[in-house]
Amino acid sequence: MKTYFVTGISTDVGKTIASAIIVEALQADYWKPIQAGELDNCDTKKVEKLVSNKKSKFHPNSYALKTPMSPHAAADIDAIAITIKGIIEPKTKNHLVIEGAGGLLVPINSKQTVLDIIKPEHHVVVVSRHYLGSINHTLLTVNLLKEKGFQVSIIFSGKEHKTTEDIIRKMTKAPIIGRIDEEPYFDKNVILEYAELFRSKL
């Protein structure tokens, strides 16, 4: 069984949708270790609503913070301290999809970042979305992961931008799982269609 860690090159690049697609494709379990803000409509609930299969289980957050901010700052507002020891990966005999918070170097406390949550055996999926600066952010993210010895794949998210995607392919040489287009909406049927497309690349 594989564990996939889904990270992004920035916030709001499509990590949650990408996570839902991978969960559906593999009928995997889902876990978001740190949720910051939107507790009534958190990412776990969003993914659960988008997944059709009955096998996937949705594990509770290790930390559920009230404020939509960087985890270290949201935890400070809640008067708690996030620790790596407090982030306990759920035990499962199924595939597991873990969704990170923001990008790799988002602080979770004064000394550690999201990168410190990722284990050597995790396969990391980087979600890249085109915007001014996204090539730099993608290359920095993928290169750092490779330097740390992780297996890395990329999902492109949003409207196609050929020159951006071509140079990322050439310079990272990372496997491309696919692209999530700028859809008018995402529901269970749309997620299922992408799951069928992506499954063979996972």
WOQUI-V893525 format. One line per field, one symbol per residue. psi: psi as a letter, one per 40 degrees, with the letter a starting at -180 (. if undefined). Layout:
BEGIN
psi=???
END
This chain:
BEGIN
psi=iihhhhiieaifefdddddddddddefiiihhdhhhifddfidddddddehdiedhihiiidhhidhgihdddddddefihhiddeghhihieiihhhhihaadfhheaediiddedhidehhhhhhhhhiheddddddddddddddeeihhiihihahhgdddddddddddfihhdahhigidihaddddddddddddee.
END
